[in-house]
């Protein structure tokens, strides 16, 4: 682990035609979406190694049927000016409060500015891994396993729906809607590909209990208890009711925002999580220190 980032592992397959002479050539060909100059910089910075830990150079020969390792860093990365907080820790588990705008794990244009890398740097635990995920836009409670061998035990809780998750959201108030109500809908991939949509003719595959906690005749604070875990489920369900979550960049329409625009956080919070620890049988109930307020005024209002 280097500065909170774990090494990525790449297998070098047999090259029957002997067309590849160096590791550098293979990486440029295999990861064609990454500029050649970026690979060259990684070699120059000593971020590529063989299986013995030896630093590889740009002219290091290609050795088929071996593994090499490299570290991924970005030359420029937008800083996310919000902090996480560890709320609970035991031998196997971390429960963390994630702020808005912080991506869970390295992907695309974020490496250092991700919750996983920040936590690895803070704790020094290289095997740290998220058990479930929150969208970049969503704040609140998320679980991490500290050891690879126990990860499956916690993931099984989610697969068996033995985790009670409670969310809060700020969305428009509609006096014609009555709560509490439970939505059972069919959610499927939409367009653009990173959004979801309702198929009114499909078999229901998502379920959410929705309650209205309070309102000021314009906005309302809703409590959401999902029984399933479809992508964007809560955002899609409230949008279906005609009350999309305040500042949602995807629903009802996709809005393009700059990566460094932190002015209007999505008003969705994973407020509480409850479960029985499968390893020590402890009943755990943790609540986020973050909160959503009806007094919040959006720049997009």
C-alpha positions as MATLAB code, in Angstrom:
seq = 'XXXXXXXXXXXXXXXXXXXXXXXXXXXXXXXXXXXXXXXXXXXXXXXXXXXXXXXXXXXXXXXXXXXXXXXXXXXXXXXXXXXXXXXXXXXXXXXXXXXXXXXXXXXXXXXXXXXXXXXXXXXXXXXXXXXXXXXXXXXXXXXXXXXXXXXXXXXXXXXXXXXXXXXXXXXXXXXXXXXXXXXXXXXXXXXXXXXXXXXXXXXXXXXXXXXXXXXXXXXXXXXXXXXXXXXXXXXXXXXXXXXXXXXXXXXXXXXXXXXXXXXXXXXXXXXXXXXXXXXXXXXXXXXXXXXXXXXXXXXXX';
ca = [
       0.000    0.000    0.000;
       1.404    3.380   -1.028;
      -0.194    6.588    0.283;
      -3.424    4.707    0.915;
      -3.526    3.087   -2.546;
      -3.165   -0.675   -2.955;
      -1.255   -2.021   -5.934;
      -3.167   -3.270   -8.988;
      -2.165   -6.715  -10.265;
      -1.760   -7.518  -13.978;
      -1.055  -10.938  -15.526;
       1.325  -11.089  -18.487;
      -0.019  -13.821  -20.809;
       2.015  -15.875  -23.258;
       2.866  -13.953  -26.429;
       3.003  -16.627  -29.138;
       3.908  -14.181  -31.883;
       6.613  -12.476  -29.805;
       5.219   -9.067  -30.708;
       5.578   -7.562  -27.233;
       9.135   -6.813  -26.128;
       8.634   -4.813  -22.918;
       6.209   -4.568  -20.024;
       5.642   -0.949  -21.023;
       4.441   -2.013  -24.489;
       2.007   -4.511  -22.996;
       0.516   -2.022  -20.551;
       0.040    0.587  -23.271;
      -1.702   -1.988  -25.476;
      -3.751   -3.650  -22.727;
      -4.909   -0.349  -21.211;
      -5.386    1.555  -24.450;
      -7.676    4.098  -22.759;
      -4.695    5.354  -20.726;
      -2.315    7.717  -22.473;
       1.172    6.370  -23.192;
       2.657    9.408  -21.431;
       0.856    8.422  -18.222;
       2.391    4.935  -18.267;
       5.779    6.454  -18.968;
       5.360    8.740  -15.955;
       4.454    5.774  -13.728;
       7.639    3.959  -14.764;
       9.679    7.139  -14.248;
       8.147    7.555  -10.772;
       8.952    3.947   -9.801;
       5.314    2.866   -9.528;
       5.570   -0.407  -11.518;
       7.000   -3.587   -9.939;
       7.510   -7.250  -10.707;
       6.265  -10.048   -8.436;
       9.435   -9.906   -6.313;
       9.007   -6.201   -5.595;
      11.723   -5.065   -8.028;
      11.034   -1.701   -9.655;
      10.572   -2.021  -13.416;
      11.923    0.411  -15.987;
      10.380    1.455  -19.260;
      12.709   -0.964  -21.066;
      12.181   -3.925  -18.696;
      11.638   -7.065  -20.818;
       8.270   -8.758  -21.089;
       8.190  -12.008  -19.086;
       5.173  -14.150  -20.102;
       3.126  -16.028  -17.482;
       4.142  -13.693  -14.671;
       2.452  -10.911  -12.765;
       3.386   -7.259  -12.412;
       1.981   -4.635  -10.058;
       1.419   -0.917  -10.476;
       0.064    1.988   -8.440;
      -2.512    4.342   -9.828;
      -2.244    8.061   -9.132;
      -3.753   11.030  -10.927;
      -1.778   14.100  -11.899;
      -4.764   16.321  -11.101;
      -7.641   15.421   -8.825;
     -10.460   17.611   -7.531;
     -10.263   17.937   -3.751;
     -13.487   17.096   -1.897;
     -13.595   19.542    1.054;
     -15.719   17.377    3.365;
     -14.601   14.893    5.999;
     -15.707   11.414    6.977;
     -15.996   10.131   10.542;
     -15.502    6.632   11.952;
     -18.542    5.982   14.157;
     -17.901    2.392   15.244;
     -15.060   -0.100   15.146;
     -14.476   -3.648   16.312;
     -12.075   -6.420   15.354;
     -13.702   -7.027   11.986;
     -15.694   -3.922   11.100;
     -15.636   -0.174   10.537;
     -18.853    1.857   10.347;
     -18.226    5.231    8.752;
     -20.160    8.450    8.117;
     -19.547    9.378    4.468;
     -19.991   13.025    3.435;
     -21.718   14.137    0.262;
     -19.626   14.238   -2.949;
     -17.049   11.669   -1.788;
     -16.773    8.618   -4.062;
     -16.544    5.254   -2.301;
     -13.574    3.648   -4.128;
     -10.983    4.628   -6.767;
     -12.617    4.932  -10.166;
     -12.390    7.260  -13.144;
     -11.100   10.629  -12.045;
     -10.893    9.904   -8.309;
      -8.204    7.989   -6.401;
      -6.961    9.919   -3.376;
     -10.285   11.723   -3.043;
     -12.230    8.551   -2.226;
     -13.495    7.241    1.082;
     -11.631    3.932    0.798;
      -8.207    5.520    0.198;
      -8.752    8.105    2.923;
      -9.616    5.317    5.367;
      -6.634    3.181    4.337;
      -4.322    6.134    4.921;
      -5.962    6.845    8.275;
      -6.003    3.267    9.588;
      -3.151    1.577    7.705;
      -5.443   -1.399    6.984;
      -4.626   -2.585    3.452;
      -7.409   -5.239    3.353;
     -10.091   -2.678    4.147;
     -13.026   -3.114    1.755;
     -16.571   -1.683    1.476;
     -19.309   -4.202    2.277;
     -21.956   -2.150    0.467;
     -21.958    1.159   -1.373;
     -23.449    4.625   -1.418;
     -23.631    6.880   -4.460;
     -21.096    9.715   -4.621;
     -23.964   12.164   -4.100;
     -25.373   10.389   -1.015;
     -24.107   10.938    2.525;
     -24.334    8.735    5.594;
     -23.658    5.306    7.070;
     -21.507    2.762    5.226;
     -19.802   -0.460    6.396;
     -16.225   -1.637    5.728;
     -14.687   -5.013    6.552;
     -11.170   -4.929    8.004;
     -10.189   -8.444    6.943;
     -10.719  -10.167    3.591;
     -11.718  -13.460    5.217;
     -14.732  -11.940    7.027;
     -16.061   -9.806    4.180;
     -18.411  -12.495    2.878;
     -20.108  -12.938    6.269;
     -21.156   -9.284    6.279;
     -22.049   -9.194    2.587;
     -24.346  -12.172    3.213;
     -26.373  -10.032    5.636;
     -27.241   -7.672    2.792;
     -27.919  -10.510    0.337;
     -30.326  -12.109    2.842;
     -31.937   -8.719    3.634;
     -30.988   -8.971    7.288;
     -29.880   -5.328    7.466;
     -32.393   -2.577    8.227;
     -31.388    0.661    6.526;
     -33.163    3.944    7.215;
     -32.704    6.972    4.973;
     -33.842   10.559    5.219;
     -34.584   12.730    2.195;
     -35.783   16.246    1.514;
     -38.235   16.475   -1.382;
     -41.261   18.511   -2.406;
     -44.391   18.341   -0.256;
     -47.564   17.248   -2.044;
     -50.712   17.319    0.146;
     -52.420   14.907   -2.252;
     -49.968   12.129   -1.386;
     -50.735   10.043    1.663;
     -48.143    8.401    3.890;
     -47.008    5.965    5.038;
     -47.079    4.012    1.796;
     -45.042    1.163    0.337;
     -43.904    1.236   -3.284;
     -43.332   -2.028   -5.162;
     -42.013   -1.232   -8.628;
     -39.941   -2.703  -11.446;
     -36.668   -0.799  -11.836;
     -34.432   -1.376  -14.856;
     -31.563    0.320  -16.669;
     -32.463    3.615  -18.313;
     -30.949    6.114  -20.701;
     -28.311    7.436  -20.181;
     -26.851    4.096  -19.056;
     -25.968    5.351  -15.577;
     -29.619    6.116  -14.748;
     -32.521    3.832  -13.884;
     -36.163    3.888  -14.901;
     -39.530    2.370  -13.992;
     -40.973   -0.366  -16.208;
     -44.717   -0.203  -15.444;
     -45.273   -3.626  -17.060;
     -42.406   -5.439  -15.362;
     -42.421   -7.685  -12.323;
     -41.777   -5.577   -9.179;
     -38.180   -5.952   -8.008;
     -37.882   -3.007   -5.602;
     -39.699   -2.143   -2.396;
     -39.547    0.941   -0.171;
     -41.609    2.033    2.826;
     -41.999    5.833    2.721;
     -43.147    8.035    5.614;
     -43.432   11.807    5.911;
     -41.722   13.024    9.095;
     -42.444   16.744    8.776;
     -43.153   19.448    6.212;
     -43.388   23.224    5.825;
     -46.013   23.126    3.048;
     -43.258   23.459    0.412;
     -40.666   20.850    1.328;
     -41.000   17.673    3.349;
     -38.603   15.426    5.210;
     -39.226   11.798    4.340;
     -38.105    8.612    6.032;
     -37.319    5.796    3.603;
     -36.848    2.137    4.519;
     -35.819    0.075    1.489;
     -36.476   -3.659    1.594;
     -34.429   -4.171   -1.573;
     -31.241   -2.532   -2.834;
     -31.616   -1.607   -6.480;
     -29.346    1.071   -7.926;
     -30.803    4.555   -7.313;
     -33.893    2.899   -5.803;
     -34.860    5.699   -3.417;
     -34.201    8.421   -5.949;
     -36.274    6.634   -8.583;
     -39.138    5.860   -6.180;
     -39.558    9.454   -5.022;
     -39.268   10.695   -8.592;
     -42.036    8.224   -9.538;
     -44.287    9.908   -6.965;
     -43.581   13.279   -8.587;
     -41.457   14.472   -5.648;
     -37.819   14.043   -6.788;
     -35.191   14.520   -4.092;
     -33.920   18.064   -3.777;
     -30.790   18.689   -5.886;
     -30.918   15.296   -7.612;
     -28.637   15.643  -10.680;
     -30.202   12.621  -12.448;
     -33.942   12.656  -11.752;
     -36.217   13.752  -13.303;
     -33.616   14.995  -15.837;
     -29.838   14.680  -16.034;
     -28.043   17.902  -15.133;
     -24.373   18.368  -15.996;
     -22.407   19.888  -13.144;
     -18.716   20.600  -12.709;
     -16.806   18.184  -10.490;
     -15.785   21.030   -8.176;
     -19.347   22.341   -7.752;
     -20.262   21.478   -4.163;
     -22.993   24.103   -3.827;
     -26.066   21.854   -3.949;
     -25.668   18.435   -2.286;
     -28.277   15.784   -2.970;
     -30.616   15.825    0.010;
     -30.398   12.086    0.667;
     -28.827   10.643    3.815;
     -28.279    7.062    4.942;
     -29.340    7.934    8.488;
     -29.305    4.627   10.378;
     -28.292    0.988   10.017;
     -29.259   -1.953   12.223;
     -28.146   -5.601   12.108;
     -26.865   -8.488   14.170;
     -23.131   -9.003   13.754;
     -22.747  -12.492   12.217;
     -19.406  -13.082   13.960;
     -19.995  -11.998   17.566;
     -23.833  -11.850   17.480;
     -23.827   -8.295   18.839;
     -26.897   -6.211   17.990;
     -25.612   -3.078   16.284;
     -27.549    0.106   15.621;
     -25.608    3.145   14.412;
     -26.985    6.546   13.439;
     -25.327    9.155   11.236;
     -24.117   12.365   12.832;
     -25.214   14.212    9.696;
     -28.750   15.554    9.405;
     -31.028   17.068    6.778;
     -33.014   20.192    7.525;
     -36.131   21.694    5.968;
     -34.518   25.095    6.434;
     -31.853   24.174    3.855;
     -32.117   26.514    0.862;
     -30.856   25.141   -2.467;
     -29.191   27.315   -5.057;
     -31.344   25.434   -7.551;
     -34.632   26.198   -5.783;
];
